[in-house]
Amino acid sequence: AQSVTQLGSHVSVSEGALVLLRCNYSSSVPPYLFWYVQYPNQGLQLLLKYTSAATLVKGINGFEAEFKKSETSFHLTKPSAHMSDAAEYFCAVSESGGYQKVTFGTGTKLQVIP
Amino acid sequence: DTAVSQTPKYLVTQMGNDKSIKCEQNLGHDTMYWYKQDSKKFLKIMFSYNNKELIINETVPNRFSPKSPDKAHLNLHINSLELGDSAVYFCASSQQTGSETQYFGPGTRLLVL
């Protein structure tokens, strides 16, 4: 069974500082991994995804994530936080083969302090 | 053009009532989903349809009944609403399951009084 754990339900960073949101996964087969962002009162939208190609994945808005199989991690980073990055971030995992559901983590709320 | 739309956006109703939420996608996707997001932002899949066929049916009370009249529409009917049904319900679509990106609607905020 697949699962994903996001460490830290709330993360605060200063504007211009590094953003690091942690995600660890569990999967019995090579996984597909996703980061989604949810702005207030909106649906989720994809930031980036890993589908077994390059292990360093670049996404929208300057975000990137690195797939580390040995650590079962897929942490999300951004070199310099912007006020507009304040949102809820969800890590998610899916597996290949047949009709596979996506399992979402519990989310991390990112606060950006001016 | 809105890719995934839901109606209504807000729904306030009394316990025991029956209500429906509609979802439409204009992306030409084959797969559609219903998710429930609770007050702690936890997002849980409820159902998934592929080309009008039910493919994922999580442990959801049978008061919840999805219906897909065609692959562009997935509606959710809820009977005998309970206080615990209060949540935000999101519809989403993707080309297939697995590695495909899901596109979410704006959500329907349901409040049961």
Interface residues (C-beta under 8 A of the other chain):
Chain A: Y32 F34 Q38 N41 Q42 G43 L44 Q45 L46 K49 T51 E88 F90 S94 E95 S96 G97 G98 Y99 Q100 K101 V102 T103 F104 T106 G107 K109
Chain B: V4 K40 K41 F42 L43 K44 I45 S48 N50 I55 I56 E58 F90 A92 T97 G98 S99 T101 Q102 Y103 F104 G105 P106 G107
